[in-house]
Amino acid sequence: MAKADIKLPDELLERLSKLGRDFDPVAEKVLEAGGEVVLEKVRGALASVVGKDTKYPSRSSGELEGALGLSEVKVDRSGNHNIKIGFAEPRSDGGSNAKIANIIEYGKHGQPAKPFLKPAKSASRAAAVAAMQQKFEEEVGKL
């Protein structure tokens, strides 16, 4: 599955570090705000490629689109807060949503690639950063 890292501006990181004990709850809300923006772009991009331009009639059940979601914010070993967009597993037929998404994104023999993750990442970057900054200002204003 594709991995996307979006780095926060240095000024924002400095202001975040001044929050002290309120850092974790604010960081979670900020990441969720940015994650929601990216999730909606990925959903739209996925919907625009699933079942389109196929050689045979589409067998899409909508299960892949329904499995797309946002993880909880987690802190890694380095102390970085992370949120991920991905697919719930397994499918109702026991298969893997990640595998199907990978085939759609990169294609396979006889099936051309229909990228949806990379374009969604590029298209949502500025909007995600703006949403995170807005949510940060809102949360800091409450303190």
Phi and psi in radians as a Rosetta constraint file:
Dihedral C 1 N 2 CA 2 C 2 CIRCULARHARMONIC -1.255 0.35
Dihedral N 2 CA 2 C 2 N 3 CIRCULARHARMONIC 2.639 0.35
Dihedral C 2 N 3 CA 3 C 3 CIRCULARHARMONIC -2.121 0.35
Dihedral N 3 CA 3 C 3 N 4 CIRCULARHARMONIC 2.349 0.35
Dihedral C 3 N 4 CA 4 C 4 CIRCULARHARMONIC -2.184 0.35
Dihedral N 4 CA 4 C 4 N 5 CIRCULARHARMONIC 2.184 0.35
Dihedral C 4 N 5 CA 5 C 5 CIRCULARHARMONIC -1.933 0.35
Dihedral N 5 CA 5 C 5 N 6 CIRCULARHARMONIC 2.188 0.35
Dihedral C 5 N 6 CA 6 C 6 CIRCULARHARMONIC -2.045 0.35
Dihedral N 6 CA 6 C 6 N 7 CIRCULARHARMONIC 2.052 0.35
Dihedral C 6 N 7 CA 7 C 7 CIRCULARHARMONIC -1.539 0.35
Dihedral N 7 CA 7 C 7 N 8 CIRCULARHARMONIC 2.380 0.35
Dihedral C 7 N 8 CA 8 C 8 CIRCULARHARMONIC -1.382 0.35
Dihedral N 8 CA 8 C 8 N 9 CIRCULARHARMONIC 2.585 0.35
Dihedral C 8 N 9 CA 9 C 9 CIRCULARHARMONIC -1.053 0.35
Dihedral N 9 CA 9 C 9 N 10 CIRCULARHARMONIC 2.583 0.35
Dihedral C 9 N 10 CA 10 C 10 CIRCULARHARMONIC -1.025 0.35
Dihedral N 10 CA 10 C 10 N 11 CIRCULARHARMONIC -0.701 0.35
Dihedral C 10 N 11 CA 11 C 11 CIRCULARHARMONIC -1.066 0.35
Dihedral N 11 CA 11 C 11 N 12 CIRCULARHARMONIC -0.734 0.35
Dihedral C 11 N 12 CA 12 C 12 CIRCULARHARMONIC -1.142 0.35
Dihedral N 12 CA 12 C 12 N 13 CIRCULARHARMONIC -0.721 0.35
Dihedral C 12 N 13 CA 13 C 13 CIRCULARHARMONIC -1.082 0.35
Dihedral N 13 CA 13 C 13 N 14 CIRCULARHARMONIC -0.689 0.35
Dihedral C 13 N 14 CA 14 C 14 CIRCULARHARMONIC -1.111 0.35
Dihedral N 14 CA 14 C 14 N 15 CIRCULARHARMONIC -0.757 0.35
Dihedral C 14 N 15 CA 15 C 15 CIRCULARHARMONIC -1.167 0.35
Dihedral N 15 CA 15 C 15 N 16 CIRCULARHARMONIC -0.625 0.35
Dihedral C 15 N 16 CA 16 C 16 CIRCULARHARMONIC -1.101 0.35
Dihedral N 16 CA 16 C 16 N 17 CIRCULARHARMONIC -0.699 0.35
Dihedral C 16 N 17 CA 17 C 17 CIRCULARHARMONIC -1.156 0.35
Dihedral N 17 CA 17 C 17 N 18 CIRCULARHARMONIC -0.388 0.35
Dihedral C 17 N 18 CA 18 C 18 CIRCULARHARMONIC -1.402 0.35
Dihedral N 18 CA 18 C 18 N 19 CIRCULARHARMONIC -0.110 0.35
Dihedral C 18 N 19 CA 19 C 19 CIRCULARHARMONIC -1.272 0.35
Dihedral N 19 CA 19 C 19 N 20 CIRCULARHARMONIC -0.371 0.35
Dihedral C 19 N 20 CA 20 C 20 CIRCULARHARMONIC 1.140 0.35
Dihedral N 20 CA 20 C 20 N 21 CIRCULARHARMONIC -2.208 0.35
Dihedral C 20 N 21 CA 21 C 21 CIRCULARHARMONIC -1.198 0.35
Dihedral N 21 CA 21 C 21 N 22 CIRCULARHARMONIC -0.307 0.35
Dihedral C 21 N 22 CA 22 C 22 CIRCULARHARMONIC -1.523 0.35
Dihedral N 22 CA 22 C 22 N 23 CIRCULARHARMONIC 0.060 0.35
Dihedral C 22 N 23 CA 23 C 23 CIRCULARHARMONIC -1.054 0.35
Dihedral N 23 CA 23 C 23 N 24 CIRCULARHARMONIC -0.901 0.35
Dihedral C 23 N 24 CA 24 C 24 CIRCULARHARMONIC -1.034 0.35
Dihedral N 24 CA 24 C 24 N 25 CIRCULARHARMONIC -0.883 0.35
Dihedral C 24 N 25 CA 25 C 25 CIRCULARHARMONIC -1.089 0.35
Dihedral N 25 CA 25 C 25 N 26 CIRCULARHARMONIC -0.660 0.35
Dihedral C 25 N 26 CA 26 C 26 CIRCULARHARMONIC -1.199 0.35
Dihedral N 26 CA 26 C 26 N 27 CIRCULARHARMONIC -0.762 0.35
Dihedral C 26 N 27 CA 27 C 27 CIRCULARHARMONIC -1.048 0.35
Dihedral N 27 CA 27 C 27 N 28 CIRCULARHARMONIC -0.705 0.35
Dihedral C 27 N 28 CA 28 C 28 CIRCULARHARMONIC -1.093 0.35
Dihedral N 28 CA 28 C 28 N 29 CIRCULARHARMONIC -0.787 0.35
Dihedral C 28 N 29 CA 29 C 29 CIRCULARHARMONIC -1.148 0.35
Dihedral N 29 CA 29 C 29 N 30 CIRCULARHARMONIC -0.666 0.35
Dihedral C 29 N 30 CA 30 C 30 CIRCULARHARMONIC -1.149 0.35
Dihedral N 30 CA 30 C 30 N 31 CIRCULARHARMONIC -0.798 0.35
Dihedral C 30 N 31 CA 31 C 31 CIRCULARHARMONIC -1.130 0.35
Dihedral N 31 CA 31 C 31 N 32 CIRCULARHARMONIC -0.682 0.35
Dihedral C 31 N 32 CA 32 C 32 CIRCULARHARMONIC -1.107 0.35
Dihedral N 32 CA 32 C 32 N 33 CIRCULARHARMONIC -0.676 0.35
Dihedral C 32 N 33 CA 33 C 33 CIRCULARHARMONIC -1.101 0.35
Dihedral N 33 CA 33 C 33 N 34 CIRCULARHARMONIC -0.787 0.35
Dihedral C 33 N 34 CA 34 C 34 CIRCULARHARMONIC -1.178 0.35
Dihedral N 34 CA 34 C 34 N 35 CIRCULARHARMONIC -0.688 0.35
Dihedral C 34 N 35 CA 35 C 35 CIRCULARHARMONIC -1.093 0.35
Dihedral N 35 CA 35 C 35 N 36 CIRCULARHARMONIC -0.667 0.35
Dihedral C 35 N 36 CA 36 C 36 CIRCULARHARMONIC -1.109 0.35
Dihedral N 36 CA 36 C 36 N 37 CIRCULARHARMONIC -0.672 0.35
Dihedral C 36 N 37 CA 37 C 37 CIRCULARHARMONIC -1.107 0.35
Dihedral N 37 CA 37 C 37 N 38 CIRCULARHARMONIC -0.834 0.35
Dihedral C 37 N 38 CA 38 C 38 CIRCULARHARMONIC -1.162 0.35
Dihedral N 38 CA 38 C 38 N 39 CIRCULARHARMONIC -0.710 0.35
Dihedral C 38 N 39 CA 39 C 39 CIRCULARHARMONIC -1.017 0.35
Dihedral N 39 CA 39 C 39 N 40 CIRCULARHARMONIC -0.756 0.35
Dihedral C 39 N 40 CA 40 C 40 CIRCULARHARMONIC -1.141 0.35
Dihedral N 40 CA 40 C 40 N 41 CIRCULARHARMONIC -0.653 0.35
Dihedral C 40 N 41 CA 41 C 41 CIRCULARHARMONIC -1.141 0.35
Dihedral N 41 CA 41 C 41 N 42 CIRCULARHARMONIC -0.747 0.35
Dihedral C 41 N 42 CA 42 C 42 CIRCULARHARMONIC -1.134 0.35
Dihedral N 42 CA 42 C 42 N 43 CIRCULARHARMONIC -0.735 0.35
Dihedral C 42 N 43 CA 43 C 43 CIRCULARHARMONIC -1.021 0.35
Dihedral N 43 CA 43 C 43 N 44 CIRCULARHARMONIC -0.818 0.35
Dihedral C 43 N 44 CA 44 C 44 CIRCULARHARMONIC -1.109 0.35
Dihedral N 44 CA 44 C 44 N 45 CIRCULARHARMONIC -0.734 0.35
Dihedral C 44 N 45 CA 45 C 45 CIRCULARHARMONIC -1.171 0.35
Dihedral N 45 CA 45 C 45 N 46 CIRCULARHARMONIC -0.701 0.35
Dihedral C 45 N 46 CA 46 C 46 CIRCULARHARMONIC -1.131 0.35
Dihedral N 46 CA 46 C 46 N 47 CIRCULARHARMONIC -0.785 0.35
Dihedral C 46 N 47 CA 47 C 47 CIRCULARHARMONIC -1.070 0.35
Dihedral N 47 CA 47 C 47 N 48 CIRCULARHARMONIC -0.542 0.35
Dihedral C 47 N 48 CA 48 C 48 CIRCULARHARMONIC -1.351 0.35
Dihedral N 48 CA 48 C 48 N 49 CIRCULARHARMONIC -0.282 0.35
Dihedral C 48 N 49 CA 49 C 49 CIRCULARHARMONIC -1.907 0.35
Dihedral N 49 CA 49 C 49 N 50 CIRCULARHARMONIC -0.436 0.35
Dihedral C 49 N 50 CA 50 C 50 CIRCULARHARMONIC -1.182 0.35
Dihedral N 50 CA 50 C 50 N 51 CIRCULARHARMONIC 2.168 0.35
Dihedral C 50 N 51 CA 51 C 51 CIRCULARHARMONIC 1.345 0.35
Dihedral N 51 CA 51 C 51 N 52 CIRCULARHARMONIC 0.073 0.35
Dihedral C 51 N 52 CA 52 C 52 CIRCULARHARMONIC -1.673 0.35
Dihedral N 52 CA 52 C 52 N 53 CIRCULARHARMONIC 2.510 0.35
Dihedral C 52 N 53 CA 53 C 53 CIRCULARHARMONIC 0.927 0.35
Dihedral N 53 CA 53 C 53 N 54 CIRCULARHARMONIC 0.831 0.35
Dihedral C 53 N 54 CA 54 C 54 CIRCULARHARMONIC -1.744 0.35
Dihedral N 54 CA 54 C 54 N 55 CIRCULARHARMONIC 2.629 0.35
Dihedral C 54 N 55 CA 55 C 55 CIRCULARHARMONIC -1.206 0.35
Dihedral N 55 CA 55 C 55 N 56 CIRCULARHARMONIC -0.641 0.35
Dihedral C 55 N 56 CA 56 C 56 CIRCULARHARMONIC -2.031 0.35
Dihedral N 56 CA 56 C 56 N 57 CIRCULARHARMONIC 2.869 0.35
Dihedral C 56 N 57 CA 57 C 57 CIRCULARHARMONIC -0.987 0.35
Dihedral N 57 CA 57 C 57 N 58 CIRCULARHARMONIC 2.455 0.35
Dihedral C 57 N 58 CA 58 C 58 CIRCULARHARMONIC -1.144 0.35
Dihedral N 58 CA 58 C 58 N 59 CIRCULARHARMONIC 2.452 0.35
Dihedral C 58 N 59 CA 59 C 59 CIRCULARHARMONIC -1.877 0.35
Dihedral N 59 CA 59 C 59 N 60 CIRCULARHARMONIC 0.319 0.35
Dihedral C 59 N 60 CA 60 C 60 CIRCULARHARMONIC -1.103 0.35
Dihedral N 60 CA 60 C 60 N 61 CIRCULARHARMONIC 2.279 0.35
Dihedral C 60 N 61 CA 61 C 61 CIRCULARHARMONIC -1.799 0.35
Dihedral N 61 CA 61 C 61 N 62 CIRCULARHARMONIC -0.137 0.35
Dihedral C 61 N 62 CA 62 C 62 CIRCULARHARMONIC 1.489 0.35
Dihedral N 62 CA 62 C 62 N 63 CIRCULARHARMONIC -0.025 0.35
Dihedral C 62 N 63 CA 63 C 63 CIRCULARHARMONIC -1.159 0.35
Dihedral N 63 CA 63 C 63 N 64 CIRCULARHARMONIC -0.657 0.35
Dihedral C 63 N 64 CA 64 C 64 CIRCULARHARMONIC -1.123 0.35
Dihedral N 64 CA 64 C 64 N 65 CIRCULARHARMONIC -0.799 0.35
Dihedral C 64 N 65 CA 65 C 65 CIRCULARHARMONIC -1.120 0.35
Dihedral N 65 CA 65 C 65 N 66 CIRCULARHARMONIC -0.649 0.35
Dihedral C 65 N 66 CA 66 C 66 CIRCULARHARMONIC -1.224 0.35
Dihedral N 66 CA 66 C 66 N 67 CIRCULARHARMONIC -0.434 0.35
Dihedral C 66 N 67 CA 67 C 67 CIRCULARHARMONIC -1.461 0.35
Dihedral N 67 CA 67 C 67 N 68 CIRCULARHARMONIC -0.170 0.35
Dihedral C 67 N 68 CA 68 C 68 CIRCULARHARMONIC -1.274 0.35
Dihedral N 68 CA 68 C 68 N 69 CIRCULARHARMONIC 2.312 0.35
Dihedral C 68 N 69 CA 69 C 69 CIRCULARHARMONIC -2.859 0.35
Dihedral N 69 CA 69 C 69 N 70 CIRCULARHARMONIC -3.081 0.35
Dihedral C 69 N 70 CA 70 C 70 CIRCULARHARMONIC -1.932 0.35
Dihedral N 70 CA 70 C 70 N 71 CIRCULARHARMONIC 2.381 0.35
Dihedral C 70 N 71 CA 71 C 71 CIRCULARHARMONIC -1.412 0.35
Dihedral N 71 CA 71 C 71 N 72 CIRCULARHARMONIC 3.010 0.35
Dihedral C 71 N 72 CA 72 C 72 CIRCULARHARMONIC -1.300 0.35
Dihedral N 72 CA 72 C 72 N 73 CIRCULARHARMONIC 2.747 0.35
Dihedral C 72 N 73 CA 73 C 73 CIRCULARHARMONIC -1.284 0.35
Dihedral N 73 CA 73 C 73 N 74 CIRCULARHARMONIC 2.266 0.35
Dihedral C 73 N 74 CA 74 C 74 CIRCULARHARMONIC -2.230 0.35
Dihedral N 74 CA 74 C 74 N 75 CIRCULARHARMONIC 2.672 0.35
Dihedral C 74 N 75 CA 75 C 75 CIRCULARHARMONIC -1.826 0.35
Dihedral N 75 CA 75 C 75 N 76 CIRCULARHARMONIC 2.220 0.35
Dihedral C 75 N 76 CA 76 C 76 CIRCULARHARMONIC -1.501 0.35
Dihedral N 76 CA 76 C 76 N 77 CIRCULARHARMONIC -3.120 0.35
Dihedral C 76 N 77 CA 77 C 77 CIRCULARHARMONIC -1.048 0.35
Dihedral N 77 CA 77 C 77 N 78 CIRCULARHARMONIC -0.494 0.35
Dihedral C 77 N 78 CA 78 C 78 CIRCULARHARMONIC -1.474 0.35
Dihedral N 78 CA 78 C 78 N 79 CIRCULARHARMONIC -0.049 0.35
Dihedral C 78 N 79 CA 79 C 79 CIRCULARHARMONIC 1.551 0.35
Dihedral N 79 CA 79 C 79 N 80 CIRCULARHARMONIC 0.120 0.35
Dihedral C 79 N 80 CA 80 C 80 CIRCULARHARMONIC -1.452 0.35
Dihedral N 80 CA 80 C 80 N 81 CIRCULARHARMONIC 2.419 0.35
Dihedral C 80 N 81 CA 81 C 81 CIRCULARHARMONIC -1.524 0.35
Dihedral N 81 CA 81 C 81 N 82 CIRCULARHARMONIC 2.335 0.35
Dihedral C 81 N 82 CA 82 C 82 CIRCULARHARMONIC -2.320 0.35
Dihedral N 82 CA 82 C 82 N 83 CIRCULARHARMONIC 2.560 0.35
Dihedral C 82 N 83 CA 83 C 83 CIRCULARHARMONIC -2.347 0.35
Dihedral N 83 CA 83 C 83 N 84 CIRCULARHARMONIC 2.489 0.35
Dihedral C 83 N 84 CA 84 C 84 CIRCULARHARMONIC -2.200 0.35
Dihedral N 84 CA 84 C 84 N 85 CIRCULARHARMONIC 2.591 0.35
Dihedral C 84 N 85 CA 85 C 85 CIRCULARHARMONIC -1.883 0.35
Dihedral N 85 CA 85 C 85 N 86 CIRCULARHARMONIC 2.237 0.35
Dihedral C 85 N 86 CA 86 C 86 CIRCULARHARMONIC -2.855 0.35
Dihedral N 86 CA 86 C 86 N 87 CIRCULARHARMONIC -2.891 0.35
Dihedral C 86 N 87 CA 87 C 87 CIRCULARHARMONIC -2.024 0.35
Dihedral N 87 CA 87 C 87 N 88 CIRCULARHARMONIC 2.374 0.35
Dihedral C 87 N 88 CA 88 C 88 CIRCULARHARMONIC -1.215 0.35
Dihedral N 88 CA 88 C 88 N 89 CIRCULARHARMONIC 2.544 0.35
Dihedral C 88 N 89 CA 89 C 89 CIRCULARHARMONIC -2.170 0.35
Dihedral N 89 CA 89 C 89 N 90 CIRCULARHARMONIC 2.797 0.35
Dihedral C 89 N 90 CA 90 C 90 CIRCULARHARMONIC -1.485 0.35
Dihedral N 90 CA 90 C 90 N 91 CIRCULARHARMONIC 3.062 0.35
Dihedral C 90 N 91 CA 91 C 91 CIRCULARHARMONIC -1.292 0.35
Dihedral N 91 CA 91 C 91 N 92 CIRCULARHARMONIC 2.905 0.35
Dihedral C 91 N 92 CA 92 C 92 CIRCULARHARMONIC -1.115 0.35
Dihedral N 92 CA 92 C 92 N 93 CIRCULARHARMONIC -0.442 0.35
Dihedral C 92 N 93 CA 93 C 93 CIRCULARHARMONIC -1.594 0.35
Dihedral N 93 CA 93 C 93 N 94 CIRCULARHARMONIC 0.112 0.35
Dihedral C 93 N 94 CA 94 C 94 CIRCULARHARMONIC 1.543 0.35
Dihedral N 94 CA 94 C 94 N 95 CIRCULARHARMONIC -0.114 0.35
Dihedral C 94 N 95 CA 95 C 95 CIRCULARHARMONIC -1.347 0.35
Dihedral N 95 CA 95 C 95 N 96 CIRCULARHARMONIC -3.042 0.35
Dihedral C 95 N 96 CA 96 C 96 CIRCULARHARMONIC -1.978 0.35
Dihedral N 96 CA 96 C 96 N 97 CIRCULARHARMONIC 2.173 0.35
Dihedral C 96 N 97 CA 97 C 97 CIRCULARHARMONIC -1.137 0.35
Dihedral N 97 CA 97 C 97 N 98 CIRCULARHARMONIC -0.656 0.35
Dihedral C 97 N 98 CA 98 C 98 CIRCULARHARMONIC -1.093 0.35
Dihedral N 98 CA 98 C 98 N 99 CIRCULARHARMONIC -0.676 0.35
Dihedral C 98 N 99 CA 99 C 99 CIRCULARHARMONIC -1.125 0.35
Dihedral N 99 CA 99 C 99 N 100 CIRCULARHARMONIC -0.779 0.35
Dihedral C 99 N 100 CA 100 C 100 CIRCULARHARMONIC -1.135 0.35
Dihedral N 100 CA 100 C 100 N 101 CIRCULARHARMONIC -0.736 0.35
Dihedral C 100 N 101 CA 101 C 101 CIRCULARHARMONIC -1.082 0.35
Dihedral N 101 CA 101 C 101 N 102 CIRCULARHARMONIC -0.691 0.35
Dihedral C 101 N 102 CA 102 C 102 CIRCULARHARMONIC -1.108 0.35
Dihedral N 102 CA 102 C 102 N 103 CIRCULARHARMONIC -0.741 0.35
Dihedral C 102 N 103 CA 103 C 103 CIRCULARHARMONIC -1.125 0.35
Dihedral N 103 CA 103 C 103 N 104 CIRCULARHARMONIC -0.716 0.35
Dihedral C 103 N 104 CA 104 C 104 CIRCULARHARMONIC -1.125 0.35
Dihedral N 104 CA 104 C 104 N 105 CIRCULARHARMONIC -0.806 0.35
Dihedral C 104 N 105 CA 105 C 105 CIRCULARHARMONIC -1.117 0.35
Dihedral N 105 CA 105 C 105 N 106 CIRCULARHARMONIC -0.809 0.35
Dihedral C 105 N 106 CA 106 C 106 CIRCULARHARMONIC -1.899 0.35
Dihedral N 106 CA 106 C 106 N 107 CIRCULARHARMONIC -0.188 0.35
Dihedral C 106 N 107 CA 107 C 107 CIRCULARHARMONIC 1.363 0.35
Dihedral N 107 CA 107 C 107 N 108 CIRCULARHARMONIC 3.132 0.35
Dihedral C 107 N 108 CA 108 C 108 CIRCULARHARMONIC -2.710 0.35
Dihedral N 108 CA 108 C 108 N 109 CIRCULARHARMONIC 3.091 0.35
Dihedral C 108 N 109 CA 109 C 109 CIRCULARHARMONIC -0.970 0.35
Dihedral N 109 CA 109 C 109 N 110 CIRCULARHARMONIC 2.122 0.35
Dihedral C 109 N 110 CA 110 C 110 CIRCULARHARMONIC 1.478 0.35
Dihedral N 110 CA 110 C 110 N 111 CIRCULARHARMONIC -0.042 0.35
Dihedral C 110 N 111 CA 111 C 111 CIRCULARHARMONIC -2.333 0.35
Dihedral N 111 CA 111 C 111 N 112 CIRCULARHARMONIC 1.938 0.35
Dihedral C 111 N 112 CA 112 C 112 CIRCULARHARMONIC -1.185 0.35
Dihedral N 112 CA 112 C 112 N 113 CIRCULARHARMONIC 2.688 0.35
Dihedral C 112 N 113 CA 113 C 113 CIRCULARHARMONIC -1.176 0.35
Dihedral N 113 CA 113 C 113 N 114 CIRCULARHARMONIC 2.489 0.35
Dihedral C 113 N 114 CA 114 C 114 CIRCULARHARMONIC -2.279 0.35
Dihedral N 114 CA 114 C 114 N 115 CIRCULARHARMONIC 1.342 0.35
Dihedral C 114 N 115 CA 115 C 115 CIRCULARHARMONIC -1.018 0.35
Dihedral N 115 CA 115 C 115 N 116 CIRCULARHARMONIC 2.330 0.35
Dihedral C 115 N 116 CA 116 C 116 CIRCULARHARMONIC -2.277 0.35
Dihedral N 116 CA 116 C 116 N 117 CIRCULARHARMONIC -0.514 0.35
Dihedral C 116 N 117 CA 117 C 117 CIRCULARHARMONIC -1.286 0.35
Dihedral N 117 CA 117 C 117 N 118 CIRCULARHARMONIC -0.903 0.35
Dihedral C 117 N 118 CA 118 C 118 CIRCULARHARMONIC -1.083 0.35
Dihedral N 118 CA 118 C 118 N 119 CIRCULARHARMONIC -0.812 0.35
Dihedral C 118 N 119 CA 119 C 119 CIRCULARHARMONIC -1.100 0.35
Dihedral N 119 CA 119 C 119 N 120 CIRCULARHARMONIC -0.643 0.35
Dihedral C 119 N 120 CA 120 C 120 CIRCULARHARMONIC -1.162 0.35
Dihedral N 120 CA 120 C 120 N 121 CIRCULARHARMONIC -0.683 0.35
Dihedral C 120 N 121 CA 121 C 121 CIRCULARHARMONIC -1.062 0.35
Dihedral N 121 CA 121 C 121 N 122 CIRCULARHARMONIC -0.837 0.35
Dihedral C 121 N 122 CA 122 C 122 CIRCULARHARMONIC -1.124 0.35
Dihedral N 122 CA 122 C 122 N 123 CIRCULARHARMONIC -0.747 0.35
Dihedral C 122 N 123 CA 123 C 123 CIRCULARHARMONIC -1.246 0.35
Dihedral N 123 CA 123 C 123 N 124 CIRCULARHARMONIC -0.427 0.35
Dihedral C 123 N 124 CA 124 C 124 CIRCULARHARMONIC -1.765 0.35
Dihedral N 124 CA 124 C 124 N 125 CIRCULARHARMONIC -0.087 0.35
Dihedral C 124 N 125 CA 125 C 125 CIRCULARHARMONIC -0.963 0.35
Dihedral N 125 CA 125 C 125 N 126 CIRCULARHARMONIC -0.978 0.35
Dihedral C 125 N 126 CA 126 C 126 CIRCULARHARMONIC -1.120 0.35
Dihedral N 126 CA 126 C 126 N 127 CIRCULARHARMONIC -0.722 0.35
Dihedral C 126 N 127 CA 127 C 127 CIRCULARHARMONIC -1.158 0.35
Dihedral N 127 CA 127 C 127 N 128 CIRCULARHARMONIC -0.646 0.35
Dihedral C 127 N 128 CA 128 C 128 CIRCULARHARMONIC -1.163 0.35
Dihedral N 128 CA 128 C 128 N 129 CIRCULARHARMONIC -0.770 0.35
Dihedral C 128 N 129 CA 129 C 129 CIRCULARHARMONIC -1.099 0.35
Dihedral N 129 CA 129 C 129 N 130 CIRCULARHARMONIC -0.739 0.35
Dihedral C 129 N 130 CA 130 C 130 CIRCULARHARMONIC -1.097 0.35
Dihedral N 130 CA 130 C 130 N 131 CIRCULARHARMONIC -0.743 0.35
Dihedral C 130 N 131 CA 131 C 131 CIRCULARHARMONIC -1.126 0.35
Dihedral N 131 CA 131 C 131 N 132 CIRCULARHARMONIC -0.686 0.35
Dihedral C 131 N 132 CA 132 C 132 CIRCULARHARMONIC -1.165 0.35
Dihedral N 132 CA 132 C 132 N 133 CIRCULARHARMONIC -0.715 0.35
Dihedral C 132 N 133 CA 133 C 133 CIRCULARHARMONIC -1.145 0.35
Dihedral N 133 CA 133 C 133 N 134 CIRCULARHARMONIC -0.721 0.35
Dihedral C 133 N 134 CA 134 C 134 CIRCULARHARMONIC -1.106 0.35
Dihedral N 134 CA 134 C 134 N 135 CIRCULARHARMONIC -0.779 0.35
Dihedral C 134 N 135 CA 135 C 135 CIRCULARHARMONIC -1.144 0.35
Dihedral N 135 CA 135 C 135 N 136 CIRCULARHARMONIC -0.653 0.35
Dihedral C 135 N 136 CA 136 C 136 CIRCULARHARMONIC -1.071 0.35
Dihedral N 136 CA 136 C 136 N 137 CIRCULARHARMONIC -0.857 0.35
Dihedral C 136 N 137 CA 137 C 137 CIRCULARHARMONIC -1.033 0.35
Dihedral N 137 CA 137 C 137 N 138 CIRCULARHARMONIC -0.718 0.35
Dihedral C 137 N 138 CA 138 C 138 CIRCULARHARMONIC -1.095 0.35
Dihedral N 138 CA 138 C 138 N 139 CIRCULARHARMONIC -0.808 0.35
Dihedral C 138 N 139 CA 139 C 139 CIRCULARHARMONIC -1.205 0.35
Dihedral N 139 CA 139 C 139 N 140 CIRCULARHARMONIC -0.684 0.35
Dihedral C 139 N 140 CA 140 C 140 CIRCULARHARMONIC -1.168 0.35
Dihedral N 140 CA 140 C 140 N 141 CIRCULARHARMONIC -0.618 0.35
Dihedral C 140 N 141 CA 141 C 141 CIRCULARHARMONIC -1.110 0.35
Dihedral N 141 CA 141 C 141 N 142 CIRCULARHARMONIC -0.455 0.35
Dihedral C 141 N 142 CA 142 C 142 CIRCULARHARMONIC -1.355 0.35
Dihedral N 142 CA 142 C 142 N 143 CIRCULARHARMONIC -0.364 0.35
